[in-house]
Amino acid sequence: MADDATARQGGRIPSELAAESAEGNRKAQTALSQVREVREAEEHRKANVQRLEDEAYRRISKQEVAQLWLNSSNKDLGGLKPVECCKDEKPLKRVMEVLNAFVDSEQKRRRR
């Protein structure tokens, strides 16, 4: 992340840019802002993955089945794994719907 921002600024770190001029300071602020946004997005994604995992382990009685469901590609999610669909709230909501449908179908299957 930070390396990407440094590479885009000619290999100079933000403090070096800021020391050059007002324009360098602006570039440094932009680079730092980009790094911060990427970090915040990753933290948000990790929190969403944790929410999904907590819900899957709560709803699916066998832990190994829950883990398999979380980490297997799913046709209802366009072939993505549920843990890959947690970037923000809308996809997470869709994954939770798919989880609910999976749990419901498993319960119906067991009743037969």
N, C-alpha and C positions, 0 to 999 in steps of 0.2 A: 504494500500500500504506500508507505512513505517512500520507498524506493521508486515507485512509479512517478510520484509527484516530483521527486528529485531529478529523475531522468528527463521529465518534461521541461525542466528549468535549466537545461544545459549541464546537468550534473552538480549544480550548486544547491546547497541546502538553504532552507528558508532564511536563516539568520544572515547568510552571506548575501542573498538577494536584498534583504531589507537594508543592509549596510550600504549598498551601492547608491540608492537614490529613492525618491518618492515612488517612482515606477517599480523599482525593485521591491520596495516595501509592499506595494499593492500586489505584485506577483507572489510574494511570500505569504501574504494573508490569504490569497486565493488558494495557494498550494496547501496551506494548513487547513483551510476550510474544507477542501476536497478530502483530505485525509480524515478529518473529523467526521464528515458525512459518511464515508465508507465505514469507519469504525462504528458509528451509531447504527447504520443499517445492519451491520453484522451482529451487533449486540441485540438488536430487535429481532433479527432472524433466529438467533440462538434462543431467545426467550420464547418465541413462537414454537420452535422445535420442542422445547421443554414442555410447553403447554400441551402440545400434541402428544408427546410421549406420556405425560402424566395421565391424560384422558384415555389413551389407548391401553395403558397398563391397568387403569381403573375399570375399563369397560370389557376388556378381553381377559377372561379368567386365567388362561395359561400364558405365562410370561413369554415363553418361546414363540407362541403363535402371535402375540402382540409384536414382538421384535421382528418376526418374519414379515408381518403385515406392514410395519413401518418402513422396512428396508427393501421391499420388493416393488418392482414396477407394477403400476396399476392402470389397467385400460381405461377406467373411469377418470383418471387424471392425465390422460393423453400419453400414457406410457411412463410417466415420471413416478418416482418413489414418493410416498407421502411426506417423508422428511425433506424432500427437495422442493416442496410446494409451500414453504412457510415464510416467504419473503415479506409479505404483509398480510393485513387482516382479511382481504377478500379471498385470496387463495387458501388461507388457513381455514376460513369458514367453509369453503368447498371441501377441503380435506376432512373436516369434522363431519360434514354431511355424508361423505363416502364412508367414513368410519362408522357412523350410525347405521347406514345401510348394511355394511358388512356384519355388524353385531346382530342386527335384526335377522339377517338371512341365516346366520349361524344358529341363533336361537330357534328359528323355525325348523332348520335342518335337524337339530337335536330332538325336537318334539316328535318327529316322524317315527 
